[in-house]
């Protein structure tokens, strides 16, 4: 009887296998038909009934997998519903047969496939229950294997002696990681050190005012919200204006009014930078700065020249302590905010993300280059030299503080016992990941600390990736390498999963992407510090354990990558030196990605945005190619005005530039080229809008190079509003500015009233809103006629 039931279950599973498990490559198609292997702690877990895939979920027999994970299984039936309760210590997961919802840790979690019973065997989604019970899951699609493991336990620093040992093992020469804000390093190359400025981007993907259609800010990943300078919920507009937050009531677009204003006193030393709006919750994030608080003081403020180095010197940085504060408010129906709690963690703001009620804030806490500092003081990072005071101060400075006012107004400390380090230490700084579940009444801020700061981040709904850029001396040049650290997001906490390394460096926030269990990354390979780097671009594909499974490299030798966009099983990349090649790359087989086609046109795109699955919008600069001075054979490209193009990639082997629009002359710029959340786009409405600072050349010459090298004069600043469709392309509907006629007359080569520079454009209902630091303006969405305005007091 059991054998009959098992055969019936196997037959049902075979019938349930989705037709989507088909690949164009025959070898991959064959692999897709192989059984699924389950490994628990690197050992195969045999199952009485085979696992199978449905709707991107691997389903397994519940009792076998639960008991293997150390959980108990309790069945119940109430009101006609059959439930399954899994319990492992304090972790619990409650599933209902036929329901795509799971309740775990006080939350409701959406499932892609519902639990079901097949011939008396109950199948449940493997990843969902495994992660709910505290493990990490990785899918190896090529080997059809699911790996279930305990979270990796990184070692903790623990003692002062261990800290000194780790600091001694870090790179100490000028080939170390580029990550030393606060220091002026004067060496053999003038390296532009990228600061940890906010890596901004945004989405309003939360519940807003019912019945009102309003725009949502541009984000990288659906369901992963990002903080921005301004937001709307359809009823109010929330924006940062200087050092305050203003909330505008837009119920009557003809008479927008100031509903509330949040100001921060000098004692708080707080500068708001970004915000989130989520239903009845407002989160304001910014920097708090205290001066004169460095733990270790230099012996002298004089410039110290190190005898060991021919050309490296150290200037003492200012005595400052930085932290990131988050003010969390409850919003009343009239737009009045009420402060609920304040969060603070040390460091410089790298970025943040919000997924549902879970908020994640990533900061870098930078330190001095202690190798140079110690040498200048005659210290040698050796605790046996008798310099105990210095080392105790050094160790104390690495302990970091954070505050959650809902718990206590007093700072909580992350001691050396709780600061972990990666296998290879790259610098003396700390990466701090703050996480909290704001939907849980008892939820508290948790701060995880790691020795070694981060450079860029990418966040999916399940994972956080942090990149670290390393440069190693290679003769007279440098070899660039990027290391990625992966964390699982566990509903307000983080679990470390591992690391991977690839050659090259990341230049764009859209260079990283996660798709069907694979992490894809586009990098530039070359010497970052050379005038003639000989760069090329490449795409690497890594599995869930960050092992390289495929790559396409050597893309456009001698050119730099300007932008990239991953769209499902394809990637589109723009490189540039003299012309703009747009490459279409097939990623459907992770082991063998390949270039399908390319298009070469003048200009380049700094940002690529999907129009639909077969069309892309590129935003960048127009260029002109001319002969290089002093050479009859060489040519150079000169940047001109802003360029917007619509690319047709229906035939990926032959991409086409379907339409283009040139705006202004040399000097014309848009915030969109640096910050993609400045874009407003709605395909359904045929609406495209972005801010432009327009420069134009007066009395243009029709021939000659004089015009090519000429720089335009300021002519306009405001929102350019276009209609866009596939039949007629770009059509400028109108321009909207906040500058008065008088202010325009006073403007010139040296600028204008920058407080009225439009930065964001959004719509709510039938009204288009433009925002600057100084004011808000409302225009009809259909005719763009001005309806009302509010000049902030």
C-alpha positions in Angstrom: 0.0 0.0 0.0 2.8 2.4 0.9 4.5 1.5 -2.4 1.4 2.3 -4.3 1.0 5.7 -2.6 4.6 6.5 -3.3 4.3 5.7 -7.0 1.2 7.8 -7.2 3.0 10.7 -5.5 5.9 10.4 -7.9 3.5 10.4 -10.9 1.7 13.5 -9.6 5.1 15.3 -9.1 6.1 14.5 -12.7 2.9 15.9 -13.9 3.4 19.1 -11.9 6.8 19.8 -13.3 6.5 23.2 -15.1 7.0 23.6 -18.8 9.1 26.7 -18.0 12.0 24.5 -17.1 13.3 24.7 -20.6 16.5 26.2 -21.9 17.7 26.9 -25.4 21.0 25.2 -24.7 20.5 21.4 -25.0 22.9 20.5 -22.2 21.1 22.8 -19.8 17.7 21.5 -21.0 19.0 18.0 -20.1 20.1 19.1 -16.6 16.7 20.6 -16.0 15.2 17.2 -16.1 17.5 15.7 -13.5 16.2 15.0 -10.0 16.7 17.7 -7.3 19.4 17.0 -4.7 19.0 18.3 -1.2 22.2 18.8 0.9 22.0 19.7 4.6 25.4 20.8 6.1 27.1 19.4 2.9 25.5 16.0 3.2 22.9 14.6 1.0 19.4 14.4 2.6 17.5 11.4 1.1 13.8 11.9 0.7 11.0 9.3 0.5 9.3 11.3 -2.2 11.4 13.4 -4.6 11.5 17.2 -4.4 10.0 19.2 -7.4 9.8 22.7 -8.6 6.6 24.8 -9.0 6.4 28.5 -9.5 10.1 28.9 -8.7 9.8 27.1 -5.4 11.2 23.7 -4.5 8.6 21.6 -2.7 9.7 18.8 -0.3 8.0 16.4 2.2 7.5 18.5 5.3 8.1 16.0 8.0 11.4 14.7 6.6 12.8 18.2 6.1 11.5 19.6 9.4 13.0 16.8 11.5 16.3 17.0 9.6 16.4 20.7 10.6 15.7 19.8 14.2 12.1 21.0 14.3 8.9 19.4 15.5 5.8 19.1 13.3 2.3 19.5 14.7 -0.8 19.1 12.5 -4.1 20.7 13.3 -7.5 21.1 11.7 -9.8 24.0 12.5 -12.8 25.5 10.6 -12.1 23.3 7.7 -8.5 24.4 7.4 -5.5 22.0 7.9 -2.5 23.7 9.4 1.1 22.7 10.0 3.1 24.1 12.9 6.9 23.8 12.8 8.8 24.6 16.0 12.5 24.9 16.6 13.5 26.6 19.8 12.0 30.1 19.7 11.4 30.0 16.0 8.0 28.9 14.7 6.4 28.7 11.3 2.7 28.1 10.7 1.5 27.0 7.2 -2.0 26.2 5.9 -2.6 23.6 3.2 -3.6 25.4 0.0 -2.7 28.9 1.3 0.2 31.1 -0.1 0.7 32.7 3.3 3.0 31.5 6.1 3.1 33.0 9.6 6.6 33.1 11.2 8.2 35.3 13.9 5.0 37.3 14.2 4.9 38.2 10.5 2.8 37.1 7.5 5.1 35.9 4.7 3.9 35.5 1.1 4.7 32.1 -0.5 5.2 31.6 -4.3 3.7 28.1 -4.0 1.1 26.8 -1.5 1.7 23.7 0.7 -0.3 20.7 -0.6 -1.0 17.1 0.1 -0.2 14.5 -2.7 -1.2 10.9 -1.9 -1.0 11.4 1.9 2.4 13.2 1.6 2.4 16.9 2.5 4.8 19.1 0.5 5.9 22.6 1.6 8.2 25.3 0.0 11.8 24.3 1.1 13.4 27.8 1.2 10.6 29.5 3.1 10.5 27.0 5.9 14.3 26.5 6.1 14.9 30.3 6.4 12.0 30.7 8.9 13.8 28.1 11.0 17.1 30.0 10.9 19.2 28.4 8.2 20.5 29.8 4.9 19.6 28.3 1.6 21.5 28.4 -1.7 20.3 27.0 -5.1 22.9 25.6 -7.5 20.8 25.6 -10.7 23.5 23.9 -12.8 23.8 20.9 -10.5 20.1 21.0 -9.5 21.1 21.0 -5.9 19.7 22.9 -2.9 22.3 23.6 -0.1 20.9 24.2 3.4 23.5 25.4 5.9 23.8 27.1 9.3 24.7 30.8 8.9 28.4 31.3 8.7 29.9 32.3 12.0 32.6 34.9 11.4 35.2 35.1 14.1 35.0 38.0 16.6 37.9 40.3 17.4 37.5 39.7 21.1 40.7 41.1 22.6 43.0 44.1 22.2 45.8 41.8 21.3 43.8 40.2 18.5 42.8 43.7 17.2 46.5 44.7 17.0 47.3 41.4 15.3 44.6 42.0 12.7 45.7 45.6 12.1 49.3 44.4 11.5 48.0 42.0 8.9 46.1 44.6 6.9 47.7 46.2 3.8 49.9 49.1 4.9 51.5 50.5 1.8 50.1 52.6 -1.0 48.5 49.5 -2.6 45.9 49.1 0.1 42.2 49.4 -0.3 41.0 52.8 -1.4 39.0 53.8 1.7 40.5 56.4 3.8 38.2 59.4 4.1 39.7 62.0 6.6 43.2 61.5 5.3 45.1 63.4 2.6 47.5 60.9 1.1 50.0 62.4 -1.2 51.7 59.6 -3.2 53.0 58.6 -6.6 49.5 58.8 -8.1 46.8 61.3 -7.5 43.9 58.9 -6.7 40.4 60.3 -6.5 39.0 58.6 -3.4 35.3 58.0 -3.6 33.5 59.2 -0.6 30.7 57.4 1.1 28.1 59.9 0.0 24.6 58.6 0.1 24.0 56.1 -2.7 20.5 57.4 -3.3 17.6 55.9 -5.2 14.0 55.5 -4.5 10.6 53.9 -4.5 7.2 54.7 -3.0 6.0 51.1 -3.2 4.1 51.2 0.0 0.4 51.9 0.7 -0.7 55.5 0.0 -4.0 57.4 -0.1 -6.7 55.0 -1.3 -8.2 55.8 -4.7 -5.5 58.3 -5.8 -3.1 57.5 -8.5 0.4 58.9 -7.7 3.9 58.4 -9.0 6.4 56.2 -7.3 10.1 57.0 -7.3 12.5 55.2 -9.5 14.1 52.2 -7.7 16.4 49.3 -8.6 14.4 46.3 -7.3 10.7 46.0 -7.1 9.6 45.7 -3.4 12.8 47.1 -2.1 12.2 50.7 -1.2 15.0 53.3 -1.2 15.2 56.6 0.6 14.9 59.8 -1.4 14.9 63.6 -1.1 11.2 63.8 -1.7 8.1 61.5 -1.5 4.4 61.6 -2.0 1.6 59.4 -0.7 -1.0 61.1 -3.0 -2.4 63.3 -0.2 0.8 65.0 1.0 4.2 65.7 -0.4 7.2 65.3 1.9 10.5 66.8 1.0 13.7 68.1 2.5 14.3 71.8 2.2 17.7 72.8 3.5 18.0 71.6 7.1 14.3 71.0 7.5 11.5 68.7 6.3 8.4 70.3 4.8 5.0 68.5 4.5 2.7 70.0 1.9 -1.1 69.4 1.7 -2.0 68.9 -1.9 -5.7 68.0 -1.4 -6.4 71.2 -3.4 -3.8 71.6 -6.1 -4.9 75.1 -6.8 -3.9 76.1 -3.3 -1.2 73.8 -1.9 -0.5 74.7 1.7 2.2 74.0 4.2 0.7 71.3 6.6 3.7 70.9 8.8 7.4 71.6 9.2 10.1 69.6 11.0 13.1 71.6 12.2 16.1 70.4 14.1 17.9 72.5 16.6 21.7 73.2 16.8 22.0 70.9 19.8 20.9 68.0 17.6 23.6 68.8 15.0 21.4 66.9 12.5 21.2 67.4 8.7 18.3 65.6 7.1 19.3 64.0 3.7 16.7 61.4 2.7 13.3 60.1 3.8 10.8 57.2 3.5 7.0 57.4 3.6 5.1 54.3 4.4 1.3 54.6 5.0 1.2 56.4 8.4 5.0 56.4 9.0 7.6 58.9 8.0 11.3 58.2 8.4 13.9 61.0 8.1 17.5 59.9 7.7 20.5 62.2 8.0 23.9 62.9 9.4 24.8 64.1 13.0 28.2 65.5 13.5 30.2 66.1 16.7 33.5 67.9 16.5 36.6 67.3 18.7 35.7 63.8 19.6 38.4 61.6 18.1 39.6 59.1 20.7 43.3 59.2 19.7 44.9 62.6 19.2 48.0 63.2 17.1 51.1 64.3 18.9 51.4 67.3 16.6 49.2 69.0 14.0 52.4 69.5 11.9 52.7 67.6 8.6 54.6 64.3 9.3 56.8 63.1 6.5 57.6 59.4 6.8 61.2 58.5 6.1 60.3 55.1 4.7 58.3 56.6 1.9 59.7 58.8 -0.9 56.5 60.7 -1.5 53.7 59.8 1.0 52.8 62.2 3.7 50.0 62.3 6.3 47.9 65.3 7.2 45.9 64.9 10.5 42.2 64.9 9.7 39.7 67.1 11.5 38.6 65.9 15.0 35.1 64.8 14.1 32.7 62.0 15.0 29.9 61.2 12.5 26.8 59.2 13.0 23.6 58.5 11.1 20.3 59.4 12.8 16.8 58.2 11.8 13.8 60.0 13.2 10.7 57.9 13.0 7.3 59.7 13.0 3.7 58.6 13.1 1.7 60.6 10.6 -1.8 61.9 11.5 -4.5 62.2 9.0 -3.9 66.0 8.8 -0.3 65.5 7.9 1.0 66.3 11.4 4.0 64.1 12.4 4.5 62.8 15.9 7.9 61.6 16.9 7.8 57.9 17.9 11.5 56.9 18.2 15.0 57.9 17.2 17.7 55.6 16.0 21.4 56.4 15.8 24.4 54.5 14.7 28.0 55.6 14.3 29.6 56.1 10.9 29.2 57.8 7.6 26.0 57.0 5.6 26.6 54.5 2.8 22.9 53.6 2.0 19.7 52.2 3.3 16.8 50.0 2.2 13.3 49.3 3.5 11.5 46.0 2.7 8.0 46.0 4.2 8.4 47.0 7.8 12.2 46.0 7.9 14.6 49.0 7.8 18.3 48.5 7.0 20.9 51.2 7.4 24.5 50.7 6.3 27.3 52.9 7.5 31.1 53.0 7.4 33.0 54.1 10.5 36.3 55.3 9.2 39.5 55.4 11.2 42.9 56.9 10.6 45.5 55.0 8.6 46.9 53.5 11.8 49.9 52.1 10.1 51.1 55.5 9.1 49.9 57.0 12.3 51.7 54.4 14.4 54.9 54.8 12.5 54.8 58.6 12.9 54.5 58.1 16.7 57.3 55.5 16.8 54.8 52.8 17.5 54.9 49.4 15.8 51.6 47.9 16.7 53.2 45.7 19.2 51.5 45.5 22.6 54.8 44.4 24.2 56.5 47.7 23.6 55.1 49.3 26.7 52.8 51.7 24.8 49.7 50.2 26.6 47.8 53.5 26.9 47.9 54.1 23.1 46.7 50.5 22.4 43.9 50.7 24.9 42.8 54.0 23.3 43.0 52.4 19.9 41.0 49.4 21.0 38.4 51.6 22.7 38.0 53.6 19.5 37.0 50.5 17.5 34.1 49.8 19.9 31.0 51.5 18.3 27.8 52.8 19.9 24.2 53.0 18.8 21.0 54.2 20.3 17.4 53.2 20.0 15.2 55.6 22.0 12.4 53.0 22.3 14.8 51.0 24.4 16.9 53.6 26.2 18.2 57.1 25.6 21.7 55.9 26.6 24.0 54.5 23.9 24.4 50.8 23.6 27.9 49.5 22.8 29.2 47.0 20.3 32.3 45.7 22.0 35.3 43.9 20.5 33.5 40.6 21.4 30.8 41.5 18.9 32.8 42.9 16.1 33.6 40.3 13.5 36.1 40.2 10.8 36.2 38.8 7.3 38.8 36.2 6.2 41.0 38.8 4.6 41.1 42.2 6.4 41.3 45.0 3.8 41.3 48.2 5.9 41.0 49.7 9.4 37.4 50.8 9.2 34.1 49.2 10.3 31.1 48.2 8.2 28.0 48.7 10.3 24.6 47.2 9.3 21.7 48.4 11.4 18.5 46.6 11.1 15.1 46.8 12.7 11.6 45.5 12.2 9.4 48.5 12.7 6.2 46.4 12.5 7.0 44.5 15.7 6.1 46.4 18.9 9.1 44.8 20.7 11.4 45.2 17.7 14.8 46.8 18.6 17.6 48.2 16.5 20.3 45.6 16.0 23.8 46.6 14.8 26.2 44.1 13.2 29.8 45.3 13.0 32.5 44.0 10.7 36.1 45.0 10.3 36.5 46.4 6.8 34.3 49.1 5.3 32.1 48.8 2.2 32.1 50.6 -1.1 28.7 50.0 -2.8 25.7 47.9 -2.0 23.0 45.9 -3.8 19.8 44.7 -2.1 17.3 42.2 -3.3 14.2 41.2 -1.4 16.2 38.5 0.3 19.9 39.5 0.3 22.3 42.3 0.9 25.6 42.4 -1.1 28.4 44.8 0.0 31.3 45.4 -2.4 34.9 46.3 -1.4 37.2 47.6 -4.1 40.9 46.6 -3.8 43.8 47.9 -5.8 47.0 46.0 -5.9 50.3 47.3 -7.2 51.2 45.7 -10.5 54.5 47.2 -11.7 53.9 51.0 -12.1 50.1 50.5 -12.4 47.4 49.0 -10.2 45.2 45.9 -10.6 41.6 46.4 -9.5 39.7 43.6 -7.7 36.3 43.6 -6.1 35.2 41.5 -3.2 31.6 40.9 -2.5 30.1 40.0 0.9 26.6 38.5 1.0 24.1 38.6 3.8 20.6 37.2 4.2 18.0 39.6 5.3 16.1 38.0 8.1 13.1 40.3 8.8 15.0 43.0 10.6 18.3 41.2 11.2 21.2 40.0 9.0 22.9 36.6 8.6 26.3 36.4 6.9 26.4 33.9 4.0 29.9 34.2 2.4 32.1 36.1 0.0 33.3 36.0 -3.6 35.9 37.9 -5.6 36.1 39.0 -9.2 38.6 41.2 -11.2 37.7 44.7 -12.0 35.7 47.4 -10.2 32.1 48.5 -10.0 31.2 51.9 -11.4 27.4 52.1 -11.4 24.7 51.2 -8.9 22.9 49.2 -11.7 26.1 47.1 -12.2 24.8 44.5 -9.7 21.8 42.4 -10.1 20.2 39.2 -8.7 18.2 36.9 -10.9 16.9 33.3 -10.4 19.5 32.6 -7.8 22.4 34.1 -9.7 24.3 37.3 -8.8 25.3 39.1 -12.0 27.8 42.0 -11.9 29.3 44.2 -14.6 32.7 45.6 -14.0 35.4 47.7 -15.6 38.8 46.1 -15.8 41.9 48.3 -15.9 44.1 50.7 -14.0 41.9 53.2 -12.2 44.8 55.6 -11.6 46.4 55.7 -15.1 45.8 58.3 -17.7 45.7 55.6 -20.3 44.2 52.7 -18.4 43.6 50.3 -21.3 40.2 49.5 -19.8 37.7 46.9 -20.9 34.4 45.7 -19.5 33.1 42.4 -18.3 30.1 40.6 -16.8 30.5 37.8 -14.2 27.8 35.5 -13.1 28.1 34.0 -9.6 26.0 31.3 -8.0 24.3 31.6 -4.6 27.5 30.8 -2.9 29.3 33.5 -4.9 31.3 31.1 -7.0 32.0 32.2 -10.6 30.0 30.0 -13.0 30.2 32.1 -16.2 31.7 35.3 -17.7 32.0 37.4 -20.8 35.1 39.6 -20.7 37.1 41.8 -23.0 34.1 43.9 -23.9 35.1 47.1 -25.8 38.9 47.2 -25.1 40.2 50.7 -24.5 36.7 52.0 -23.6 35.1 52.7 -20.2 31.7 51.4 -19.2 29.3 54.2 -18.7 26.0 52.4 -17.9 24.5 48.9 -17.7 21.0 47.5 -17.2 20.1 43.9 -16.4 16.6 42.9 -17.7 15.7 39.3 -17.0 17.9 37.0 -19.1 19.6 39.9 -20.9 22.0 42.7 -20.1 22.6 46.0 -22.0 25.9 47.9 -21.6 27.1 51.2 -22.8 30.8 51.9 -23.2 32.5 55.0 -24.6 35.7 56.4 -25.9 34.8 58.1 -29.2 31.4 56.6 -30.1 28.7 54.9 -28.0 28.6 51.2 -28.4 25.4 49.7 -27.0 26.0 45.9 -26.3 23.1 43.4 -26.0 24.3 40.4 -24.0 22.5 37.0 -23.5 22.6 35.7 -20.0 20.0 32.9 -20.3 22.7 30.3 -19.9 24.7 31.3 -16.8 27.7 29.2 -17.8 28.0 30.8 -21.3 26.9 34.4 -21.5 27.6 35.9 -24.9 27.3 39.2 -26.8 24.4 39.1 -29.2 24.8 42.4 -31.0 26.0 46.0 -30.7 25.1 49.4 -32.0 27.7 52.3 -32.5 26.4 55.8 -32.4 27.8 59.2 -31.4 27.4 60.1 -27.7 27.0 58.0 -24.6 24.4 57.0 -22.0 25.0 57.6 -18.3 21.7 55.8 -17.4 19.6 53.2 -19.1 15.9 52.8 -18.2 13.5 50.1 -19.5 10.6 51.3 -21.7 9.4 47.7 -22.2 11.0 44.4 -22.7 12.1 45.3 -26.2 13.0 49.0 -25.8 15.4 51.1 -23.6 15.7 54.8 -22.9 19.2 56.1 -22.7 20.1 59.4 -20.9 23.6 60.9 -21.5 25.5 63.3 -23.6 25.8 64.0 -27.3 29.4 64.1 -28.7 31.3 65.2 -31.8 34.4 63.5 -33.0 37.2 65.7 -34.3 40.9 65.4 -35.2 43.2 65.4 -32.2 45.5 68.5 -32.0 49.0 67.6 -33.0 48.0 64.3 -34.6 46.8 63.7 -38.1 45.6 60.1 -37.3 44.0 60.4 -33.9 40.6 61.7 -33.1 38.9 62.7 -29.9 35.3 63.0 -28.8 34.0 66.3 -27.4 30.9 66.3 -25.2 28.1 68.6 -26.3 24.5 68.8 -25.1 22.3 66.3 -23.3 21.1 63.3 -25.3 18.0 61.2 -24.8 17.5 58.2 -27.0 15.1 55.3 -27.4 16.7 52.0 -28.4 14.9 49.2 -30.1 16.3 45.8 -29.1 13.5 43.6 -30.5 16.3 42.1 -32.6 19.1 41.8 -30.1 21.6 41.0 -32.9 20.9 44.4 -34.4 20.0 47.1 -31.8 18.7 50.3 -33.3 18.4 53.9 -32.2 14.8 54.5 -32.9 14.4 58.1 -31.7 16.7 60.7 -30.2 16.4 64.2 -28.6 19.3 66.6 -28.2 18.9 69.3 -25.4 21.2 72.3 -25.4 24.9 72.7 -25.9 28.1 72.0 -24.0 27.5 72.6 -20.2 23.9 71.3 -20.3 23.3 68.9 -17.4 20.6 67.0 -15.6 20.6 65.6 -12.0 19.3 62.4 -13.7 22.7 61.7 -15.1 24.0 61.3 -11.6 20.9 60.2 -9.7 18.4 58.0 -11.4 15.6 58.8 -9.0 15.3 62.3 -10.6 13.4 60.5 -13.4 9.6 60.5 -13.7 8.4 57.9 -16.3 5.0 56.4 -16.9 4.6 54.2 -20.0 0.9 54.0 -19.4 0.6 57.8 -19.4 3.2 58.3 -22.1 4.9 60.6 -19.6 8.6 61.3 -19.4 10.0 64.2 -17.3 13.3 65.2 -15.7 15.2 68.3 -14.5 17.5 70.1 -16.9 20.1 72.9 -16.4 20.3 74.3 -20.0 23.4 75.9 -21.5 23.3 77.3 -25.0 26.0 78.8 -27.3 25.0 82.1 -28.7 25.6 82.9 -32.4 26.7 79.4 -33.3 29.1 79.0 -36.2 28.0 76.6 -38.9 31.5 75.3 -39.5 34.9 75.0 -37.8 36.1 73.7 -34.5 35.5 77.0 -32.5 31.9 76.0 -31.9 32.9 72.4 -30.9 35.1 73.7 -28.1 32.8 76.5 -27.0 31.0 76.2 -23.7 27.4 77.4 -23.6 26.0 80.1 -21.3 23.3 79.4 -18.7 19.8 79.8 -20.4 17.3 77.9 -18.3 16.7 75.6 -15.4 13.5 73.5 -14.9 11.6 70.4 -15.7 11.4 69.1 -19.3 8.1 67.3 -19.8 7.8 64.9 -22.8 5.3 62.6 -24.2 6.8 59.3 -25.5 5.5 56.5 -27.5 6.8 54.0 -30.0 5.2 55.7 -33.0 6.2 59.3 -32.6 9.1 59.2 -30.1 10.0 62.2 -27.9 7.7 65.2 -28.1 8.4 68.1 -25.8 5.1 69.1 -24.2 6.4 72.1 -22.2 9.0 73.3 -19.7 8.4 74.3 -16.1 10.7 76.5 -14.1 10.6 78.0 -10.6 12.8 80.9 -11.6 10.9 84.2 -12.1 11.5 86.4 -15.1 13.5 88.8 -12.9 15.7 85.9 -11.6 16.3 84.7 -15.2 17.4 88.2 -16.2 19.8 88.3 -13.3 21.3 84.9 -14.1 24.3 84.4 -16.2 27.6 82.6 -16.7 28.1 82.4 -12.9 24.8 80.9 -12.0 21.3 81.6 -10.9 19.1 81.2 -7.8 20.1 77.6 -7.0 17.5 77.2 -4.3 14.9 77.2 -7.1 16.5 74.5 -9.1 13.9 71.8 -9.7 15.1 68.5 -8.5 12.1 66.2 -8.4 8.9 65.8 -10.5 6.0 63.7 -9.4 2.2 63.4 -10.1 -0.8 62.8 -7.9 -4.2 62.5 -9.4 -4.5 64.9 -12.4 -1.7 67.2 -11.3 2.0 67.3 -12.0 4.2 68.7 -9.1 7.7 70.1 -9.4 9.9 70.5 -6.3 12.9 72.7 -5.5 14.4 73.7 -2.1 12.5 76.9 -2.2 9.1 76.0 -3.6 6.5 73.6 -5.0 4.5 74.2 -8.2 1.4 72.4 -9.4 0.5 72.1 -13.1 -2.3 70.3 -14.8 -1.2 66.8 -15.9 -3.2 67.0 -19.2 -2.4 70.6 -20.3 0.6 71.5 -18.0 -1.1 74.8 -17.2 -0.1 76.2 -13.8 -2.7 75.6 -11.1 -1.0 76.7 -7.9 2.3 77.3 -6.2 3.7 77.4 -2.7 6.8 79.3 -1.8 8.2 77.8 1.4 8.5 80.4 4.3 
